Amino acid sequence: MNSWPKYWEDPIYSDEFWLARARVFCSNFEKQFDLRKDQRLLDFGGGCGFITKILSPKCLEAVLLESSLKSIDRARIVNESNENVRYIHLHQKDDLATKLQGYKFDYVIMNSVAQYLPLDLFILYLENLKGSLRENGRILITDLVIKDSNLLKDLKDIAVFYFEQGNLKGFLEFFFTEIIKLKDRLSLPMFKHSSEDIARRLKGSYKISWIKNLTLNINRHAMLLTPC
Ligand SMILES: C[S@@+](CC[C@H](N)C(=O)[O-])C[C@H]1O[C@@H](n2cnc3c(N)ncnc32)[C@H](O)[C@@H]1O
């Protein structure tokens, strides 16, 4: 195990586990944003495709962009009944603007992705994404870690979420999986940048609005970006 994408592509977590998290995000997203049938969505770092699964029936087209081929394969199965979903595989070295040529999005969602990327790469992606937004297009970056965040507190929030939902299977799955994978987790680089670091780097390039209550990690931040 030498990278976060490898950690996430491990099918050890069940579909139900990912779906429970995606449901929370999508239901909060729909309360605060108006995704319409004539709009296009980019699910950046969309993983196994559960956010895409819930939101694609509500828009014209959803594009899931991922660096892990294994996760894309899983996302294709998860979304096999949704005909308006497209897939883009992005290697870290690929040029994002080239990969997105021909696409214009109303919403770009990056849920729980930014903190696993090197900050310079993430900022470069955001610069490139400006050219792929429609007029009034927006980028929503969620589940960002806050300054001095702590792994144990973060993990506790997830466990508490499944417990409070009465989702005993999700709770036990999370508990035992994280114990099995603890060695992998500890050998990976911890989140290097917080929402505050990102905001500092984006000054003058994007207008930032802070959004609350989007994901199950109640202590994490979300920011909505519109190009300046
Ligand atoms: C914690 S998972 C989140 C998955 C999904 N967004 C969700 O909320 O269920 C992080 C995802 O980001 C993807 N990822 C990491 N680096 C990436 C990159 N450079 N480009 C695209 N995706 C990336 C990983 O492969 C993984 O699927």
The ligand as an ORCA input file, in Angstrom:
! r2SCAN-3c Opt
* xyz 0 1
  C     -12.064      9.246     -0.206
  S     -12.324      8.809     -1.865
  C     -13.809      9.719     -2.203
  C     -14.637      9.108     -3.311
  C     -15.923      9.879     -3.660
  N     -15.669     11.244     -4.002
  C     -16.930      9.799     -2.536
  O     -17.219     10.808     -1.902
  O     -17.419      8.691     -2.282
  C     -11.074      9.761     -2.748
  C     -11.058      9.475     -4.254
  O     -10.198     10.399     -4.929
  C      -9.547      9.694     -5.988
  N      -8.331     10.416     -6.419
  C      -7.178     10.555     -5.739
  N      -6.270     11.250     -6.465
  C      -6.903     11.593     -7.629
  C      -6.504     12.330     -8.801
  N      -5.280     12.866     -8.926
  N      -7.391     12.473     -9.790
  C      -8.634     11.935     -9.675
  N      -9.056     11.220     -8.615
  C      -8.207     11.055     -7.587
  C      -9.245      8.346     -5.329
  O      -8.924      7.359     -6.277
  C     -10.547      8.071     -4.580
  O     -11.487      7.394     -5.366
*
